[in-house]
Amino acid sequence: MHQPMHHYAAFGLHIASELELGDLPAGPEAADTTVRFGAIAPRTDTLPLCEQRRVAVDDGAVTIYWDGFGAVRIAGGTDIVIDRAPGIDEGFYRQVVQNMAVGVALHQRGTLTLHGSAVALAGGAVGFVGWKGAGKSTATSALFARGYPLVTDDVMAIDTAPATPRVMPGVPSMKLWPESVQAALDEDPATLPALFATTEKRIRDVADRFVTSPRPLRRIYVLEYGGDAPAIQPLAPAEALIALVSQSYALRFLGNRGADGTHFRHCQRLASQGLVARLTRPRNLNLLDAMADAIEDDLARAIAP
């Protein structure tokens, strides 16, 4: 028996979902991607375990399995099926759909999708990409604390068709470790809900300071740790291309198949526009203000007439 559909808009998609995705803005009933509950056949072969999940790719569909937590299957960028496990917090599936599943669906649809976050700044969007733990959400929240609205967190979808690429608005919330909530936002993490029951990460709703329309891309910062103070270095097109290709959102689930020809061409186009820089900073949350200062100064120089 089908459940009632809820309708949302995010990342340039119109989503009809049987699972309530309360974090997402409301959207029209005409949907191009559907989220539904259903049975997913268990694997009879052995899949390697990667970050507590197993991933299978068959006939263009991607299925992600968690031992004891069910599975999700994403096919053609249009169909997302959730196979729930008994007793699991619904918040787990909500986060899986809003991030992993939608990120893979966007990749399947041919959208440039990076593992990154972005804020509205300098008359457009400023994004942060990097490997897991590089501090993307922390950098975003440090600028959010200065009054810059959120564009997206964790999944950054970019429309490269216009002369100036555009970042699509994502989910109006940020996912942060407790120490980052305290350092970047100066808020008590205990007052924020956990992302889901099995993690210490917190979710910070930002619906009051969130953009709802695409923003022109001004800069992408590739985050790395190092040095005694924040430093920014523009990347030449060849370096920028390598950095962007490696930060494909789907790379996390598909391995090298996540950096396919379409993704490569999108990255090539973006890398040629001189919008990518390396941001190196120390592992010191007390220097977040210095990092934000460096970003504002860099943008002021980059967009100066």
C-alpha positions in Angstrom: 0.0 0.0 0.0 1.4 3.3 -1.1 1.8 6.1 1.5 0.8 9.7 0.7 3.3 11.8 -1.2 5.0 14.9 0.1 6.4 17.4 -2.3 9.8 19.2 -2.0 12.2 21.3 -4.0 16.0 21.1 -3.5 19.2 21.1 -5.7 17.2 22.1 -8.7 15.0 19.0 -8.3 11.3 18.6 -7.6 11.0 15.6 -5.3 7.8 13.6 -4.5 8.5 11.4 -1.4 6.6 8.9 0.7 9.2 9.6 3.5 8.7 13.0 5.1 11.7 15.2 4.4 10.7 18.0 6.7 14.1 19.8 6.3 13.4 20.5 2.6 11.4 23.4 1.2 8.0 22.6 -0.2 7.8 22.0 -4.0 5.2 21.5 -6.8 3.4 18.2 -7.2 5.0 17.6 -10.7 8.1 15.7 -9.7 11.2 14.6 -11.6 12.5 12.4 -8.8 10.4 10.0 -6.6 11.3 8.6 -3.2 9.3 5.6 -2.1 9.4 2.6 0.3 10.0 -0.9 -1.2 11.8 -4.1 -0.9 15.4 -4.4 -2.1 16.7 -7.9 -2.7 19.6 -8.8 -0.4 23.0 -9.5 -2.0 24.0 -13.1 -2.4 27.6 -12.1 -3.1 30.0 -10.4 -0.7 30.4 -6.6 -1.1 33.4 -4.8 0.5 32.6 -2.8 3.6 33.5 0.9 3.2 32.7 3.4 6.0 30.1 1.0 7.4 28.2 0.6 4.1 28.4 -1.7 1.1 27.7 -0.4 -2.4 26.6 -2.3 -5.5 26.3 -0.8 -9.1 24.1 -2.8 -11.5 22.7 -1.6 -14.8 23.3 2.0 -13.9 21.6 1.8 -10.5 23.4 2.3 -7.2 22.3 0.3 -4.1 23.8 1.2 -0.7 23.5 -1.4 2.1 24.0 -1.0 5.8 24.3 -4.1 8.0 21.1 -3.9 10.2 20.0 -0.6 8.8 18.4 -1.5 5.5 19.2 -0.2 2.0 18.5 2.4 -0.5 18.6 2.1 -4.3 19.0 5.0 -6.7 18.2 4.4 -10.4 18.4 6.8 -13.4 18.4 9.9 -11.2 14.6 9.6 -11.0 13.7 6.7 -8.6 14.9 6.3 -5.0 13.7 3.2 -3.1 14.2 2.8 0.7 14.1 -0.6 2.3 13.7 0.1 6.0 15.0 -2.1 8.8 12.9 -2.6 11.9 13.4 -0.3 14.8 15.7 2.2 13.0 15.2 5.9 13.6 13.5 7.5 10.7 16.0 10.4 10.9 18.6 8.0 9.6 16.7 7.5 6.3 15.9 11.2 6.1 19.6 12.1 6.1 20.4 9.2 3.7 17.9 10.5 1.2 18.6 14.2 1.5 22.4 13.7 1.1 23.6 10.4 -0.2 20.6 9.4 -2.4 20.0 12.8 -3.8 23.7 13.4 -4.4 23.9 10.1 -6.4 20.7 10.9 -8.2 22.1 14.3 -9.3 25.2 12.6 -10.6 23.1 10.1 -12.5 21.2 13.0 -14.1 24.5 14.6 -15.3 24.7 17.4 -12.8 28.1 18.5 -11.5 27.8 17.3 -7.9 30.7 18.0 -5.5 31.2 16.9 -1.9 31.0 20.5 -0.5 29.1 23.3 1.2 28.5 26.9 0.2 27.3 30.2 1.6 25.9 33.3 -0.1 28.7 35.9 -0.3 30.2 38.4 -2.6 27.0 38.7 -4.6 26.9 35.0 -5.3 27.9 31.6 -3.8 31.3 30.7 -2.2 31.9 26.9 -1.9 34.2 24.7 0.1 35.3 21.2 -0.9 37.7 18.7 0.6 38.1 15.2 1.9 36.0 13.9 4.8 37.0 15.8 8.0 38.5 18.7 6.1 36.1 21.2 7.8 33.7 22.1 5.0 30.7 22.5 7.3 32.8 24.2 9.9 34.1 26.8 7.4 30.6 27.4 6.1 29.2 27.8 9.7 32.0 30.3 10.5 30.8 32.5 7.6 27.2 31.9 8.5 28.0 33.3 11.9 29.0 36.5 10.2 25.6 36.8 8.6 26.1 35.1 5.3 23.1 32.8 4.4 23.6 29.1 3.7 23.3 27.8 0.1 24.0 24.2 0.7 25.8 21.8 3.1 27.5 18.5 2.2 26.2 18.2 -1.3 27.0 21.0 -3.8 25.1 20.9 -7.1 26.5 23.2 -9.8 24.8 24.2 -13.0 27.7 24.7 -15.4 25.6 25.6 -18.5 25.4 29.4 -18.0 28.5 31.6 -18.7 28.8 32.0 -15.0 28.1 28.6 -13.2 25.4 28.6 -10.6 25.2 26.8 -7.2 21.8 25.3 -6.5 20.2 25.7 -3.1 20.2 22.5 -1.1 18.9 21.6 2.4 18.3 24.5 4.9 20.4 23.0 7.7 24.0 22.4 8.7 25.5 19.2 10.1 28.2 19.9 12.7 30.2 18.1 15.3 29.6 19.6 18.8 33.0 21.3 19.0 32.3 23.1 15.7 28.9 24.3 17.0 30.6 25.8 20.0 33.6 27.3 18.1 31.9 28.5 14.9 28.4 29.5 16.1 29.1 30.1 19.8 26.1 28.0 20.6 25.5 25.2 23.1 25.5 21.9 21.1 23.3 20.3 23.7 20.4 22.6 22.6 20.5 21.2 19.0 19.1 17.8 18.0 21.3 15.0 17.0 21.5 14.2 13.3 20.1 10.8 14.1 20.3 8.5 17.1 23.7 6.8 16.5 25.8 9.9 16.0 27.1 12.9 18.0 26.8 15.2 15.1 24.2 18.0 15.5 21.8 19.5 13.0 21.4 23.3 13.0 18.3 24.5 11.2 19.0 27.7 9.1 15.6 28.2 7.4 15.6 31.8 8.6 18.9 32.5 6.7 18.8 30.3 3.6 18.8 31.2 -0.1 16.0 29.7 -2.2 17.3 30.5 -5.7 20.5 29.6 -7.5 23.5 31.8 -6.9 26.4 32.6 -9.3 29.6 30.8 -8.3 32.3 33.3 -7.1 34.9 30.9 -5.7 35.5 27.3 -4.6 38.0 26.8 -1.9 39.8 23.4 -1.6 40.3 22.9 2.1 43.5 21.4 3.5 45.2 21.4 6.9 48.6 22.9 7.5 50.6 26.0 8.4 50.4 28.3 11.3 47.8 30.7 9.9 45.1 30.5 7.1 46.6 31.0 3.6 44.9 31.1 0.2 46.5 30.3 -3.1 44.7 30.4 -6.5 45.0 27.2 -8.4 46.1 27.0 -12.1 43.5 25.2 -14.3 45.4 21.9 -14.3 45.5 21.8 -10.5 41.9 23.0 -10.2 40.8 20.2 -12.5 42.5 17.5 -10.4 41.0 18.9 -7.2 37.4 19.2 -8.7 37.5 15.7 -10.2 38.6 14.2 -7.0 35.8 15.9 -5.1 32.9 14.3 -7.0 30.2 13.5 -4.6 29.5 10.1 -6.2 33.2 9.2 -5.9 32.5 8.3 -2.3 30.1 5.5 -3.4 31.2 4.6 -6.9 35.0 4.8 -6.7 36.5 5.9 -10.0 33.2 5.4 -11.7 32.1 8.5 -9.8 34.4 10.6 -11.9 33.0 9.7 -15.3 33.2 11.6 -18.6 30.3 14.0 -17.9 31.7 14.9 -14.5 35.2 15.4 -16.0 33.8 17.8 -18.7 31.9 19.8 -16.1 35.1 20.1 -14.0 37.1 21.1 -17.0 34.7 23.9 -17.8 34.8 25.1 -14.2 38.6 24.8 -13.8 39.2 27.0 -16.8 37.4 29.9 -15.2 39.9 30.7 -12.5 37.4 30.2 -9.7 39.3 27.6 -7.6 41.8 28.3 -4.8 43.5 26.2 -2.1 42.7 27.3 1.5 45.2 25.9 4.0 44.5 26.4 7.7 45.8 25.0 11.0 43.8 22.4 13.0 42.8 25.1 15.5 39.2 26.1 15.9 40.3 29.3 17.7 41.5 30.6 14.3 38.1 30.4 12.5 37.8 34.2 12.6 41.2 34.5 11.0 40.1 32.1 8.3 36.9 34.0 7.6 38.9 37.3 7.4 41.2 35.7 4.8 38.3 34.5 2.8 36.6 38.0 2.8 39.9 39.6 1.8 40.5 37.1 -1.0 37.1 37.6 -2.4 37.4 41.4 -2.2 40.6 41.1 -4.4 39.1 38.5 -6.7 36.0 40.5 -7.7 37.5 44.0 -7.6 36.8 45.8 -10.8 
